[in-house]
């Protein structure tokens, strides 16, 4: 696809900061997961926030590294920010297209700098969001 590094940067950002922090399913039949029997109808959740920071899933999980998504075949069930399967987020493709178009436009036309270099903490208010709004400076590229 077009702009593979930008697409990878979006995936990497959503890995570390998923908007929805869990994916839930109710199995319709009994299943066995890692030797545990899970009865049909039991709520099962995957914590996307914890999975994105797990060294068992991602090498150096706290390092922001978009290259981990480039040219790899084994990443499909590691990028779950929009869920998966028939019940994935209905707005996934629209959200991905909007992020790509917006960020491509901004990065082609502006330099973007953070006003301060402090890390921005996150809070959970139904969705994961920044505790404070980041202050950015945009300068047009001549």
N, CA, C and O atoms as CSV, one atom per row, in Angstrom:
chain,resi,resn,atom,element,x,y,z
A,1,UNK,N,N,0.808,-1.193,0.000
A,1,UNK,CA,C,0.000,0.000,0.000
A,1,UNK,C,C,0.848,1.252,0.000
A,1,UNK,O,O,2.070,1.196,0.138
A,2,UNK,N,N,0.193,2.360,-0.154
A,2,UNK,CA,C,0.870,3.653,-0.176
A,2,UNK,C,C,1.269,4.066,1.234
A,2,UNK,O,O,0.594,3.735,2.209
A,3,UNK,N,N,2.368,4.787,1.325
A,3,UNK,CA,C,2.876,5.335,2.581
A,3,UNK,C,C,3.005,4.275,3.677
A,3,UNK,O,O,2.387,4.402,4.734
A,4,UNK,N,N,3.798,3.239,3.434
A,4,UNK,CA,C,3.892,2.145,4.415
A,4,UNK,C,C,4.435,2.579,5.775
A,4,UNK,O,O,4.012,2.038,6.798
A,5,UNK,N,N,5.359,3.540,5.815
A,5,UNK,CA,C,5.890,3.972,7.107
A,5,UNK,C,C,4.827,4.715,7.919
A,5,UNK,O,O,4.748,4.541,9.135
A,6,UNK,N,N,4.021,5.529,7.269
A,6,UNK,CA,C,2.942,6.227,7.974
A,6,UNK,C,C,1.930,5.220,8.509
A,6,UNK,O,O,1.492,5.332,9.654
A,7,UNK,N,N,1.556,4.243,7.693
A,7,UNK,CA,C,0.623,3.196,8.132
A,7,UNK,C,C,1.204,2.445,9.332
A,7,UNK,O,O,0.491,2.151,10.292
A,8,UNK,N,N,2.503,2.136,9.272
A,8,UNK,CA,C,3.172,1.436,10.375
A,8,UNK,C,C,3.214,2.308,11.629
A,8,UNK,O,O,3.050,1.801,12.738
A,9,UNK,N,N,3.432,3.610,11.466
A,9,UNK,CA,C,3.461,4.521,12.618
A,9,UNK,C,C,2.095,4.586,13.297
A,9,UNK,O,O,2.015,4.657,14.523
A,10,UNK,N,N,1.034,4.564,12.516
A,10,UNK,CA,C,-0.315,4.556,13.091
A,10,UNK,C,C,-0.542,3.264,13.870
A,10,UNK,O,O,-1.058,3.297,14.987
A,11,UNK,N,N,-0.162,2.129,13.289
A,11,UNK,CA,C,-0.309,0.845,13.996
A,11,UNK,C,C,0.489,0.832,15.288
A,11,UNK,O,O,0.014,0.346,16.314
A,12,UNK,N,N,1.698,1.367,15.237
A,12,UNK,CA,C,2.556,1.382,16.418
A,12,UNK,C,C,1.970,2.288,17.502
A,12,UNK,O,O,2.023,1.953,18.685
A,13,UNK,N,N,1.420,3.416,17.110
A,13,UNK,CA,C,0.775,4.304,18.077
A,13,UNK,C,C,-0.428,3.621,18.714
A,13,UNK,O,O,-0.618,3.704,19.927
A,14,UNK,N,N,-1.240,2.947,17.904
A,14,UNK,CA,C,-2.414,2.251,18.438
A,14,UNK,C,C,-2.025,1.028,19.264
A,14,UNK,O,O,-2.790,0.607,20.132
A,15,UNK,N,N,-0.858,0.455,19.013
A,15,UNK,CA,C,-0.369,-0.653,19.846
A,15,UNK,C,C,-0.108,-0.156,21.264
A,15,UNK,O,O,-0.505,-0.800,22.235
A,16,UNK,N,N,0.553,0.981,21.379
A,16,UNK,CA,C,0.892,1.527,22.692
A,16,UNK,C,C,-0.268,2.278,23.342
A,16,UNK,O,O,-0.377,2.318,24.567
A,17,UNK,N,N,-1.119,2.861,22.534
A,17,UNK,CA,C,-2.219,3.677,23.054
A,17,UNK,C,C,-3.532,3.314,22.360
A,17,UNK,O,O,-4.078,4.121,21.608
A,18,UNK,N,N,-4.042,2.106,22.608
A,18,UNK,CA,C,-5.310,1.726,21.969
A,18,UNK,C,C,-6.453,2.570,22.527
A,18,UNK,O,O,-6.537,2.782,23.737
A,19,UNK,N,N,-7.321,3.043,21.662
A,19,UNK,CA,C,-8.449,3.865,22.111
A,19,UNK,C,C,-9.371,3.022,22.992
A,19,UNK,O,O,-9.714,3.420,24.105
A,20,UNK,N,N,-9.764,1.867,22.487
A,20,UNK,CA,C,-10.514,0.889,23.281
A,20,UNK,C,C,-9.498,-0.087,23.856
A,20,UNK,O,O,-8.725,-0.681,23.104
A,21,UNK,N,N,-9.483,-0.265,25.169
A,21,UNK,CA,C,-8.376,-1.013,25.764
A,21,UNK,C,C,-8.610,-2.516,25.849
A,21,UNK,O,O,-7.699,-3.256,26.220
A,22,UNK,N,N,-9.814,-2.983,25.511
A,22,UNK,CA,C,-10.061,-4.429,25.524
A,22,UNK,C,C,-10.876,-4.844,24.311
A,22,UNK,O,O,-11.549,-4.029,23.679
A,23,UNK,N,N,-10.798,-6.133,24.003
A,23,UNK,CA,C,-11.673,-6.778,23.028
A,23,UNK,C,C,-12.380,-7.890,23.789
A,23,UNK,O,O,-11.738,-8.675,24.487
A,24,UNK,N,N,-13.698,-7.960,23.657
A,24,UNK,CA,C,-14.468,-8.967,24.376
A,24,UNK,C,C,-15.186,-9.895,23.406
A,24,UNK,O,O,-15.587,-9.499,22.312
A,25,UNK,N,N,-15.335,-11.138,23.840
A,25,UNK,CA,C,-16.116,-12.123,23.094
A,25,UNK,C,C,-16.790,-13.063,24.088
A,25,UNK,O,O,-16.283,-13.297,25.185
A,26,UNK,N,N,-17.940,-13.595,23.687
A,26,UNK,CA,C,-18.617,-14.660,24.415
A,26,UNK,C,C,-18.577,-15.892,23.515
A,26,UNK,O,O,-19.276,-15.917,22.502
A,27,UNK,N,N,-17.784,-16.918,23.844
A,27,UNK,CA,C,-17.747,-18.098,22.977
A,27,UNK,C,C,-19.117,-18.782,22.933
A,27,UNK,O,O,-19.810,-18.873,23.947
A,28,UNK,N,N,-19.491,-19.255,21.753
A,28,UNK,CA,C,-20.791,-19.919,21.588
A,28,UNK,C,C,-20.721,-21.403,21.927
A,28,UNK,O,O,-21.752,-22.049,22.111
A,29,UNK,N,N,-19.512,-21.942,22.010
A,29,UNK,CA,C,-19.313,-23.331,22.429
A,29,UNK,C,C,-18.200,-23.354,23.469
A,29,UNK,O,O,-17.418,-22.409,23.571
A,30,UNK,N,N,-18.132,-24.434,24.239
A,30,UNK,CA,C,-17.031,-24.581,25.190
A,30,UNK,C,C,-15.713,-24.593,24.422
A,30,UNK,O,O,-15.620,-25.192,23.350
A,31,UNK,N,N,-14.702,-23.936,24.965
A,31,UNK,CA,C,-13.372,-23.932,24.345
A,31,UNK,C,C,-12.324,-24.210,25.415
A,31,UNK,O,O,-12.556,-23.985,26.603
A,32,UNK,N,N,-11.170,-24.700,24.977
A,32,UNK,CA,C,-10.045,-24.908,25.879
A,32,UNK,C,C,-8.946,-23.938,25.464
A,32,UNK,O,O,-8.472,-23.964,24.328
A,33,UNK,N,N,-8.548,-23.081,26.401
A,33,UNK,CA,C,-7.483,-22.108,26.165
A,33,UNK,C,C,-6.352,-22.406,27.128
A,33,UNK,O,O,-6.501,-22.244,28.340
A,34,UNK,N,N,-5.230,-22.836,26.597
A,34,UNK,CA,C,-4.052,-23.113,27.419
A,34,UNK,C,C,-4.398,-23.999,28.620
A,34,UNK,O,O,-4.065,-23.677,29.760
A,35,UNK,N,N,-5.069,-25.113,28.346
A,35,UNK,CA,C,-5.461,-26.134,29.337
A,35,UNK,C,C,-6.635,-25.725,30.226
A,35,UNK,O,O,-7.027,-26.494,31.103
A,36,UNK,N,N,-7.201,-24.545,30.027
A,36,UNK,CA,C,-8.351,-24.112,30.819
A,36,UNK,C,C,-9.619,-24.250,29.991
A,36,UNK,O,O,-9.680,-23.793,28.850
A,37,UNK,N,N,-10.634,-24.886,30.575
A,37,UNK,CA,C,-11.916,-25.026,29.896
A,37,UNK,C,C,-12.739,-23.764,30.148
A,37,UNK,O,O,-12.957,-23.372,31.294
A,38,UNK,N,N,-13.186,-23.144,29.079
A,38,UNK,CA,C,-14.009,-21.939,29.168
A,38,UNK,C,C,-15.402,-22.311,28.669
A,38,UNK,O,O,-15.571,-22.611,27.487
A,39,UNK,N,N,-16.409,-22.297,29.554
A,39,UNK,CA,C,-17.759,-22.671,29.128
A,39,UNK,C,C,-18.348,-21.666,28.138
A,39,UNK,O,O,-18.036,-20.476,28.187
A,40,UNK,N,N,-19.192,-22.154,27.252
A,40,UNK,CA,C,-19.900,-21.281,26.312
A,40,UNK,C,C,-20.617,-20.181,27.089
A,40,UNK,O,O,-21.141,-20.422,28.176
A,41,UNK,N,N,-20.637,-18.983,26.533
A,41,UNK,CA,C,-21.331,-17.863,27.156
A,41,UNK,C,C,-20.526,-17.102,28.194
A,41,UNK,O,O,-21.023,-16.131,28.766
A,42,UNK,N,N,-19.285,-17.525,28.452
A,42,UNK,CA,C,-18.431,-16.836,29.419
A,42,UNK,C,C,-17.794,-15.610,28.754
A,42,UNK,O,O,-17.290,-15.701,27.634
A,43,UNK,N,N,-17.818,-14.482,29.436
A,43,UNK,CA,C,-17.165,-13.289,28.895
A,43,UNK,C,C,-15.655,-13.499,28.890
A,43,UNK,O,O,-15.056,-13.764,29.932
A,44,UNK,N,N,-15.045,-13.382,27.719
A,44,UNK,CA,C,-13.587,-13.476,27.572
A,44,UNK,C,C,-13.097,-12.119,27.078
A,44,UNK,O,O,-13.671,-11.542,26.154
A,45,UNK,N,N,-12.040,-11.617,27.695
A,45,UNK,CA,C,-11.499,-10.318,27.307
A,45,UNK,C,C,-10.009,-10.417,27.036
A,45,UNK,O,O,-9.289,-11.149,27.716
A,46,UNK,N,N,-9.560,-9.681,26.047
A,46,UNK,CA,C,-8.136,-9.511,25.784
A,46,UNK,C,C,-7.827,-8.052,26.076
A,46,UNK,O,O,-8.459,-7.155,25.515
A,47,UNK,N,N,-6.866,-7.813,26.945
A,47,UNK,CA,C,-6.451,-6.443,27.241
A,47,UNK,C,C,-5.464,-5.994,26.170
A,47,UNK,O,O,-4.310,-6.424,26.159
A,48,UNK,N,N,-5.923,-5.128,25.273
A,48,UNK,CA,C,-5.050,-4.618,24.214
A,48,UNK,C,C,-3.932,-3.765,24.796
A,48,UNK,O,O,-2.819,-3.747,24.269
A,49,UNK,N,N,-4.228,-3.062,25.877
A,49,UNK,CA,C,-3.223,-2.224,26.526
A,49,UNK,C,C,-2.090,-3.092,27.059
A,49,UNK,O,O,-0.919,-2.789,26.833
A,50,UNK,N,N,-2.430,-4.174,27.768
A,50,UNK,CA,C,-1.410,-5.074,28.317
A,50,UNK,C,C,-0.703,-5.846,27.208
A,50,UNK,O,O,0.515,-6.017,27.254
A,51,UNK,N,N,-1.455,-6.313,26.209
A,51,UNK,CA,C,-0.854,-7.065,25.112
A,51,UNK,C,C,0.165,-6.217,24.354
A,51,UNK,O,O,1.222,-6.716,23.966
A,52,UNK,N,N,-0.146,-4.941,24.143
A,52,UNK,CA,C,0.752,-4.048,23.426
A,52,UNK,C,C,2.048,-3.768,24.158
A,52,UNK,O,O,3.013,-3.293,23.559
A,53,UNK,N,N,2.076,-4.058,25.447
A,53,UNK,CA,C,3.268,-3.828,26.267
A,53,UNK,C,C,3.911,-5.126,26.744
A,53,UNK,O,O,4.800,-5.106,27.596
A,54,UNK,N,N,3.466,-6.247,26.200
A,54,UNK,CA,C,3.971,-7.550,26.637
A,54,UNK,C,C,5.222,-7.957,25.860
A,54,UNK,O,O,5.195,-7.999,24.630
A,55,UNK,N,N,6.320,-8.258,26.563
A,55,UNK,CA,C,7.525,-8.730,25.868
A,55,UNK,C,C,7.337,-10.120,25.258
A,55,UNK,O,O,8.135,-10.537,24.418
A,56,UNK,N,N,6.293,-10.840,25.668
A,56,UNK,CA,C,6.000,-12.139,25.058
A,56,UNK,C,C,5.373,-11.968,23.679
A,56,UNK,O,O,5.420,-12.880,22.853
A,57,UNK,N,N,4.790,-10.808,23.433
A,57,UNK,CA,C,4.141,-10.540,22.147
A,57,UNK,C,C,5.000,-9.628,21.277
A,57,UNK,O,O,5.107,-9.838,20.069
A,58,UNK,N,N,5.613,-8.613,21.892
A,58,UNK,CA,C,6.408,-7.632,21.153
A,58,UNK,C,C,7.796,-7.500,21.774
A,58,UNK,O,O,7.909,-7.180,22.958
A,59,UNK,N,N,8.854,-7.740,21.000
A,59,UNK,CA,C,10.202,-7.474,21.523
A,59,UNK,C,C,10.333,-5.982,21.852
A,59,UNK,O,O,9.843,-5.133,21.107
A,60,UNK,N,N,10.987,-5.675,22.954
A,60,UNK,CA,C,11.176,-4.284,23.397
A,60,UNK,C,C,9.845,-3.522,23.334
A,60,UNK,O,O,9.727,-2.542,22.598
A,61,UNK,N,N,8.859,-3.965,24.094
A,61,UNK,CA,C,7.498,-3.446,23.940
A,61,UNK,C,C,7.314,-1.973,24.275
A,61,UNK,O,O,6.370,-1.358,23.779
A,62,UNK,N,N,8.168,-1.388,25.089
A,62,UNK,CA,C,7.984,0.023,25.436
A,62,UNK,C,C,8.690,0.964,24.469
A,62,UNK,O,O,8.566,2.183,24.584
A,63,UNK,N,N,9.429,0.404,23.519
A,63,UNK,CA,C,10.106,1.218,22.500
A,63,UNK,C,C,9.123,1.502,21.363
A,63,UNK,O,O,8.482,0.587,20.847
A,64,UNK,N,N,9.012,2.760,20.981
A,64,UNK,CA,C,8.191,3.132,19.833
A,64,UNK,C,C,8.982,2.799,18.578
A,64,UNK,O,O,9.993,3.440,18.290
A,65,UNK,N,N,8.526,1.796,17.825
A,65,UNK,CA,C,9.289,1.290,16.689
A,65,UNK,C,C,8.356,0.887,15.544
A,65,UNK,O,O,7.992,-0.283,15.433
A,66,UNK,N,N,7.964,1.842,14.692
A,66,UNK,CA,C,7.066,1.514,13.587
A,66,UNK,C,C,7.610,0.438,12.648
A,66,UNK,O,O,6.833,-0.234,11.969
A,67,UNK,N,N,8.929,0.265,12.598
A,67,UNK,CA,C,9.497,-0.731,11.673
A,67,UNK,C,C,9.057,-2.152,12.016
A,67,UNK,O,O,9.157,-3.040,11.170
A,68,UNK,N,N,8.574,-2.391,13.238
A,68,UNK,CA,C,8.120,-3.740,13.597
A,68,UNK,C,C,6.921,-4.177,12.749
A,68,UNK,O,O,6.603,-5.365,12.696
A,69,UNK,N,N,6.257,-3.229,12.089
A,69,UNK,CA,C,5.089,-3.546,11.267
A,69,UNK,C,C,5.416,-3.622,9.775
A,69,UNK,O,O,4.541,-3.944,8.972
A,70,UNK,N,N,6.651,-3.334,9.397
A,70,UNK,CA,C,7.010,-3.286,7.973
A,70,UNK,C,C,7.511,-4.640,7.488
A,70,UNK,O,O,8.422,-5.219,8.080
A,71,UNK,N,N,6.921,-5.139,6.416
A,71,UNK,CA,C,7.407,-6.349,5.758
A,71,UNK,C,C,7.325,-7.611,6.579
A,71,UNK,O,O,8.114,-8.533,6.372
A,72,UNK,N,N,6.390,-7.676,7.504
A,72,UNK,CA,C,6.258,-8.875,8.334
A,72,UNK,C,C,4.910,-9.532,8.069
A,72,UNK,O,O,3.900,-8.850,7.896
A,73,UNK,N,N,4.904,-10.848,8.038
A,73,UNK,CA,C,3.667,-11.589,7.799
A,73,UNK,C,C,2.965,-11.981,9.096
A,73,UNK,O,O,1.772,-12.286,9.075
A,74,UNK,N,N,3.676,-11.979,10.225
A,74,UNK,CA,C,3.131,-12.516,11.477
A,74,UNK,C,C,2.502,-11.455,12.373
A,74,UNK,O,O,2.473,-11.631,13.591
A,75,UNK,N,N,1.999,-10.361,11.809
A,75,UNK,CA,C,1.505,-9.267,12.644
A,75,UNK,C,C,-0.016,-9.138,12.651
A,75,UNK,O,O,-0.540,-8.277,13.358
A,76,UNK,N,N,-0.746,-9.958,11.894
A,76,UNK,CA,C,-2.182,-9.719,11.729
A,76,UNK,C,C,-2.956,-9.763,13.040
A,76,UNK,O,O,-3.823,-8.915,13.253
A,77,UNK,N,N,-2.682,-10.710,13.920
A,77,UNK,CA,C,-3.426,-10.764,15.178
A,77,UNK,C,C,-2.697,-10.054,16.305
A,77,UNK,O,O,-2.998,-10.268,17.479
A,78,UNK,N,N,-1.745,-9.214,15.952
A,78,UNK,CA,C,-1.093,-8.359,16.937
A,78,UNK,C,C,-1.615,-6.925,16.825
A,78,UNK,O,O,-1.443,-6.132,17.750
A,79,UNK,N,N,-2.243,-6.593,15.716
A,79,UNK,CA,C,-2.812,-5.260,15.505
A,79,UNK,C,C,-4.324,-5.361,15.669
A,79,UNK,O,O,-5.052,-5.532,14.691
A,80,UNK,N,N,-4.787,-5.256,16.904
A,80,UNK,CA,C,-6.203,-5.471,17.189
A,80,UNK,C,C,-6.914,-4.221,17.687
A,80,UNK,O,O,-7.953,-4.326,18.338
A,81,UNK,N,N,-6.383,-3.052,17.397
A,81,UNK,CA,C,-6.964,-1.814,17.927
A,81,UNK,C,C,-8.433,-1.643,17.550
A,81,UNK,O,O,-9.177,-0.976,18.269
A,82,UNK,N,N,-8.856,-2.228,16.447
A,82,UNK,CA,C,-10.245,-2.115,16.007
A,82,UNK,C,C,-11.006,-3.425,16.191
A,82,UNK,O,O,-12.095,-3.597,15.643
A,83,UNK,N,N,-10.436,-4.338,16.956
A,83,UNK,CA,C,-11.058,-5.642,17.110
A,83,UNK,C,C,-10.697,-6.524,15.926
A,83,UNK,O,O,-9.730,-6.258,15.212
A,84,UNK,N,N,-11.482,-7.576,15.724
A,84,UNK,CA,C,-11.194,-8.500,14.631
A,84,UNK,C,C,-12.450,-9.263,14.251
A,84,UNK,O,O,-13.411,-9.334,15.017
A,85,UNK,N,N,-12.423,-9.827,13.066
A,85,UNK,CA,C,-13.510,-10.691,12.619
A,85,UNK,C,C,-14.794,-9.939,12.324
A,85,UNK,O,O,-14.795,-8.737,12.062
A,86,UNK,N,N,-15.889,-10.688,12.374
A,86,UNK,CA,C,-17.198,-10.146,12.019
A,86,UNK,C,C,-17.642,-9.023,12.952
A,86,UNK,O,O,-18.480,-8.204,12.575
A,87,UNK,N,N,-17.096,-8.976,14.152
A,87,UNK,CA,C,-17.519,-7.958,15.121
A,87,UNK,C,C,-16.485,-6.850,15.322
A,87,UNK,O,O,-16.504,-6.151,16.335
A,88,UNK,N,N,-15.588,-6.696,14.355
A,88,UNK,CA,C,-14.622,-5.600,14.481
A,88,UNK,C,C,-15.350,-4.266,14.328
A,88,UNK,O,O,-16.492,-4.222,13.871
A,89,UNK,N,N,-14.698,-3.208,14.701
A,89,UNK,CA,C,-15.272,-1.862,14.630
A,89,UNK,C,C,-15.781,-1.577,13.218
A,89,UNK,O,O,-15.041,-1.698,12.241
A,90,UNK,N,N,-17.041,-1.201,13.129
A,90,UNK,CA,C,-17.656,-0.946,11.826
A,90,UNK,C,C,-17.024,0.271,11.137
A,90,UNK,O,O,-17.067,0.383,9.912
A,91,UNK,N,N,-16.443,1.176,11.921
A,91,UNK,CA,C,-15.826,2.368,11.352
A,91,UNK,C,C,-14.337,2.242,11.096
A,91,UNK,O,O,-13.663,3.236,10.829
A,92,UNK,N,N,-13.818,1.017,11.176
A,92,UNK,CA,C,-12.368,0.817,11.048
A,92,UNK,C,C,-11.795,1.425,9.773
A,92,UNK,O,O,-10.863,2.227,9.838
A,93,UNK,N,N,-12.329,1.063,8.636
A,93,UNK,CA,C,-11.758,1.531,7.360
A,93,UNK,C,C,-11.851,3.046,7.230
A,93,UNK,O,O,-10.928,3.687,6.727
A,94,UNK,N,N,-12.958,3.618,7.678
A,94,UNK,CA,C,-13.106,5.070,7.634
A,94,UNK,C,C,-12.086,5.738,8.555
A,94,UNK,O,O,-11.439,6.711,8.167
A,95,UNK,N,N,-11.942,5.213,9.778
A,95,UNK,CA,C,-10.972,5.784,10.723
A,95,UNK,C,C,-9.553,5.679,10.172
A,95,UNK,O,O,-8.781,6.634,10.262
A,96,UNK,N,N,-9.204,4.518,9.601
A,96,UNK,CA,C,-7.861,4.351,9.029
A,96,UNK,C,C,-7.637,5.317,7.873
A,96,UNK,O,O,-6.571,5.924,7.767
A,97,UNK,N,N,-8.637,5.463,7.007
A,97,UNK,CA,C,-8.504,6.382,5.869
A,97,UNK,C,C,-8.364,7.825,6.350
A,97,UNK,O,O,-7.535,8.574,5.832
A,98,UNK,N,N,-9.168,8.218,7.335
A,98,UNK,CA,C,-9.085,9.586,7.854
A,98,UNK,C,C,-7.731,9.857,8.499
A,98,UNK,O,O,-7.151,10.923,8.292
A,99,UNK,N,N,-7.221,8.903,9.280
A,99,UNK,CA,C,-5.901,9.096,9.900
A,99,UNK,C,C,-4.827,9.238,8.832
A,99,UNK,O,O,-3.975,10.122,8.920
A,100,UNK,N,N,-4.862,8.374,7.827
A,100,UNK,CA,C,-3.857,8.425,6.762
A,100,UNK,C,C,-3.930,9.753,6.008
A,100,UNK,O,O,-2.905,10.402,5.801
A,101,UNK,N,N,-5.126,10.160,5.599
A,101,UNK,CA,C,-5.275,11.402,4.837
A,101,UNK,C,C,-4.866,12.619,5.659
A,101,UNK,O,O,-4.128,13.476,5.173
A,102,UNK,N,N,-5.336,12.699,6.891
A,102,UNK,CA,C,-5.021,13.843,7.747
A,102,UNK,C,C,-3.525,13.928,8.014
A,102,UNK,O,O,-2.915,14.980,7.823
A,103,UNK,N,N,-2.933,12.820,8.459
A,103,UNK,CA,C,-1.508,12.846,8.802
A,103,UNK,C,C,-0.632,13.062,7.575
A,103,UNK,O,O,0.366,13.778,7.655
A,104,UNK,N,N,-0.982,12.456,6.440
A,104,UNK,CA,C,-0.203,12.675,5.216
A,104,UNK,C,C,-0.241,14.154,4.826
A,104,UNK,O,O,0.785,14.725,4.457
A,105,UNK,N,N,-1.416,14.772,4.906
A,105,UNK,CA,C,-1.538,16.198,4.576
A,105,UNK,C,C,-0.704,17.059,5.535
A,105,UNK,O,O,0.042,17.936,5.099
A,106,UNK,N,N,-0.835,16.806,6.828
A,106,UNK,CA,C,-0.091,17.595,7.816
A,106,UNK,C,C,1.409,17.435,7.607
A,106,UNK,O,O,2.142,18.424,7.593
A,107,UNK,N,N,1.870,16.197,7.443
A,107,UNK,CA,C,3.313,15.956,7.341
A,107,UNK,C,C,3.913,16.448,6.026
A,107,UNK,O,O,5.107,16.740,5.967
A,108,UNK,N,N,3.101,16.546,4.972
A,108,UNK,CA,C,3.590,17.095,3.703
A,108,UNK,C,C,3.689,18.613,3.738
A,108,UNK,O,O,4.505,19.201,3.029
A,109,UNK,N,N,2.865,19.245,4.556
A,109,UNK,CA,C,2.744,20.699,4.514
A,109,UNK,C,C,3.274,21.444,5.736
A,109,UNK,O,O,3.407,22.667,5.706
A,110,UNK,N,N,3.575,20.718,6.803
A,110,UNK,CA,C,3.999,21.380,8.038
A,110,UNK,C,C,5.135,20.618,8.709
A,110,UNK,O,O,5.255,19.401,8.570
A,111,UNK,N,N,5.968,21.359,9.442
A,111,UNK,CA,C,6.827,20.720,10.435
A,111,UNK,C,C,6.058,20.828,11.745
A,111,UNK,O,O,5.430,21.848,12.029
A,112,UNK,N,N,6.115,19.778,12.525
A,112,UNK,CA,C,5.362,19.721,13.778
A,112,UNK,C,C,6.356,19.522,14.910
A,112,UNK,O,O,7.182,18.611,14.872
A,113,UNK,N,N,6.270,20.379,15.911
A,113,UNK,CA,C,7.162,20.278,17.067
A,113,UNK,C,C,6.344,20.347,18.344
A,113,UNK,O,O,5.371,21.095,18.438
A,114,UNK,N,N,6.757,19.553,19.325
A,114,UNK,CA,C,6.136,19.629,20.648
A,114,UNK,C,C,6.674,20.861,21.362
A,114,UNK,O,O,7.871,21.140,21.300
A,115,UNK,N,N,5.806,21.592,22.033
A,115,UNK,CA,C,6.218,22.782,22.770
A,115,UNK,C,C,7.106,22.385,23.943
A,115,UNK,O,O,8.090,23.067,24.231
A,116,UNK,N,N,6.773,21.299,24.619
A,116,UNK,CA,C,7.610,20.795,25.708
A,116,UNK,C,C,7.821,19.294,25.501
A,116,UNK,O,O,7.039,18.633,24.819
A,117,UNK,N,N,8.877,18.779,26.093
A,117,UNK,CA,C,9.243,17.383,25.839
A,117,UNK,C,C,8.754,16.424,26.922
A,117,UNK,O,O,9.213,15.283,26.982
A,118,UNK,N,N,7.843,16.859,27.769
A,118,UNK,CA,C,7.334,15.990,28.820
A,118,UNK,C,C,6.451,14.890,28.234
A,118,UNK,O,O,5.737,15.102,27.254
A,119,UNK,N,N,6.516,13.717,28.853
A,119,UNK,CA,C,5.606,12.648,28.460
A,119,UNK,C,C,4.189,13.029,28.872
A,119,UNK,O,O,3.976,13.629,29.925
A,120,UNK,N,N,3.247,12.680,28.044
A,120,UNK,CA,C,1.848,12.956,28.357
A,120,UNK,C,C,1.236,11.680,28.915
A,120,UNK,O,O,1.275,10.626,28.281
A,121,UNK,N,N,0.677,11.792,30.097
A,121,UNK,CA,C,0.065,10.630,30.738
A,121,UNK,C,C,-1.305,10.370,30.134
A,121,UNK,O,O,-1.940,11.265,29.576
A,122,UNK,N,N,-1.742,9.128,30.257
A,122,UNK,CA,C,-3.058,8.767,29.744
A,122,UNK,C,C,-4.010,8.489,30.900
A,122,UNK,O,O,-3.590,8.131,32.000
A,123,UNK,N,N,-5.290,8.660,30.628
A,123,UNK,CA,C,-6.348,8.327,31.580
A,123,UNK,C,C,-7.415,7.546,30.824
A,123,UNK,O,O,-7.564,7.677,29.609
A,124,UNK,N,N,-8.149,6.737,31.567
A,124,UNK,CA,C,-9.231,5.974,30.950
A,124,UNK,C,C,-10.555,6.609,31.346
A,124,UNK,O,O,-10.930,6.620,32.518
A,125,UNK,N,N,-11.253,7.137,30.353
A,125,UNK,CA,C,-12.592,7.707,30.546
A,125,UNK,C,C,-13.491,7.108,29.474
A,125,UNK,O,O,-13.866,7.777,28.512
A,126,UNK,N,N,-13.823,5.853,29.655
A,126,UNK,CA,C,-14.514,5.000,28.692
A,126,UNK,C,C,-13.601,4.642,27.526
A,126,UNK,O,O,-13.664,3.525,27.013
A,127,UNK,N,N,-12.767,5.561,27.111
A,127,UNK,CA,C,-11.714,5.284,26.133
A,127,UNK,C,C,-10.398,5.795,26.704
A,127,UNK,O,O,-10.392,6.623,27.615
A,128,UNK,N,N,-9.291,5.306,26.172
A,128,UNK,CA,C,-7.978,5.786,26.596
A,128,UNK,C,C,-7.720,7.130,25.924
A,128,UNK,O,O,-7.869,7.260,24.709
A,129,UNK,N,N,-7.336,8.123,26.711
A,129,UNK,CA,C,-7.106,9.452,26.149
A,129,UNK,C,C,-6.001,10.163,26.920
A,129,UNK,O,O,-5.679,9.767,28.041
A,130,UNK,N,N,-5.412,11.211,26.334
A,130,UNK,CA,C,-4.372,11.949,27.058
A,130,UNK,C,C,-4.975,12.686,28.250
A,130,UNK,O,O,-6.099,13.183,28.190
A,131,UNK,N,N,-4.203,12.744,29.331
A,131,UNK,CA,C,-4.657,13.457,30.527
A,131,UNK,C,C,-4.756,14.959,30.253
A,131,UNK,O,O,-5.662,15.629,30.749
A,132,UNK,N,N,-3.824,15.476,29.465
A,132,UNK,CA,C,-3.847,16.883,29.054
A,132,UNK,C,C,-3.623,16.937,27.545
A,132,UNK,O,O,-3.055,16.015,26.959
A,133,UNK,N,N,-4.063,18.000,26.938
A,133,UNK,CA,C,-3.864,18.144,25.495
A,133,UNK,C,C,-2.407,18.484,25.205
A,133,UNK,O,O,-1.847,19.385,25.829
A,134,UNK,N,N,-1.789,17.775,24.269
A,134,UNK,CA,C,-0.405,18.111,23.924
A,134,UNK,C,C,-0.359,19.460,23.207
A,134,UNK,O,O,-1.232,19.771,22.397
A,135,UNK,N,N,0.659,20.250,23.511
A,135,UNK,CA,C,0.834,21.536,22.843
A,135,UNK,C,C,1.826,21.350,21.706
A,135,UNK,O,O,2.963,20.931,21.923
A,136,UNK,N,N,1.389,21.665,20.499
A,136,UNK,CA,C,2.209,21.479,19.309
A,136,UNK,C,C,2.321,22.784,18.544
A,136,UNK,O,O,1.406,23.608,18.565
A,137,UNK,N,N,3.444,22.967,17.872
A,137,UNK,CA,C,3.647,24.102,16.982
A,137,UNK,C,C,3.695,23.572,15.555
A,137,UNK,O,O,4.440,22.639,15.257
A,138,UNK,N,N,2.895,24.174,14.672
A,138,UNK,CA,C,2.869,23.804,13.259
A,138,UNK,C,C,3.465,24.952,12.459
A,138,UNK,O,O,3.027,26.095,12.585
A,139,UNK,N,N,4.465,24.647,11.635
A,139,UNK,CA,C,5.061,25.658,10.756
A,139,UNK,C,C,4.943,25.164,9.320
A,139,UNK,O,O,5.262,24.014,9.018
A,140,UNK,N,N,4.479,26.047,8.440
A,140,UNK,CA,C,4.323,25.642,7.046
A,140,UNK,C,C,5.679,25.374,6.415
A,140,UNK,O,O,6.670,26.041,6.711
A,141,UNK,N,N,5.693,24.388,5.544
A,141,UNK,CA,C,6.902,24.052,4.795
A,141,UNK,C,C,6.867,24.856,3.502
A,141,UNK,O,O,5.889,24.800,2.757
A,142,UNK,N,N,7.941,25.608,3.237
A,142,UNK,CA,C,7.988,26.441,2.015
A,142,UNK,C,C,8.379,25.628,0.812
A,142,UNK,O,O,8.468,26.163,-0.292
